[in-house]
């Protein structure tokens, strides 16, 4: 009976060491690559939006050019 346990123990040790790390997938390390950020091309030129804002502000200033105080009196 003692001989059985010794052989069984030896088989367990051999079996465990045979599977040690054998069930995991192999790790393939790749060389790191530097990714260059691509410049995004905008559909609207960079000067168009500020020019539109300035045009709107000038239009508002021209249309709201009423400087009288609203009581109908004319300065003499």
C-alpha positions in Angstrom: 0.0 0.0 0.0 2.9 2.3 0.8 4.4 1.7 -2.6 1.0 2.7 -4.3 1.1 6.1 -2.6 4.7 6.7 -3.6 4.0 5.9 -7.2 0.8 8.0 -7.2 2.6 10.9 -5.7 5.4 10.7 -8.3 2.8 10.6 -11.1 1.0 13.6 -9.6 4.2 15.6 -9.4 5.2 14.7 -13.0 1.7 15.4 -14.3 1.5 18.8 -12.6 4.9 19.9 -13.8 4.0 18.7 -17.3 1.0 21.0 -17.4 2.6 23.9 -15.6 2.1 26.8 -17.9 1.1 24.6 -20.7 -2.6 25.6 -20.7 -2.1 29.3 -21.0 -1.8 31.0 -24.4 1.6 32.1 -25.5 2.3 35.8 -24.9 3.5 37.5 -28.0 5.1 40.9 -27.3 5.2 43.3 -30.2 7.5 46.2 -30.6 5.8 49.5 -29.5 4.9 51.7 -32.5 4.8 55.5 -32.4 1.5 56.6 -33.8 1.6 60.0 -35.5 -1.6 61.9 -35.0 -3.2 62.8 -38.3 -4.2 66.4 -38.8 -7.9 66.7 -39.2 -9.0 68.7 -42.2 -11.9 71.0 -41.3 -14.7 71.5 -43.7 -14.9 75.2 -42.9 -11.8 77.5 -43.2 -10.5 78.8 -39.9 -11.2 82.5 -40.8 -14.9 82.0 -41.8 -16.5 81.7 -38.4 -14.8 84.7 -36.8 -15.6 86.7 -40.0 -19.3 85.7 -39.7 -19.3 86.7 -36.0 -17.8 90.1 -36.8 -20.3 90.6 -39.7 -23.2 89.8 -37.3 -21.9 92.2 -34.7 -21.5 95.0 -37.3 -25.0 94.3 -38.6 -26.5 94.5 -35.1 -24.6 97.8 -34.4 -25.9 99.3 -37.7 -29.5 98.2 -37.2 -29.7 99.4 -33.6 -28.3 102.9 -34.3 -31.2 104.7 -32.5 -29.6 107.1 -30.1 -32.5 109.3 -29.1 -34.0 109.0 -25.6 -37.5 108.3 -26.9 -39.4 111.4 -25.6 -39.5 113.1 -29.1 -37.7 116.3 -28.2 -35.1 117.6 -30.6 -31.9 119.3 -29.2 -31.5 123.0 -30.2 
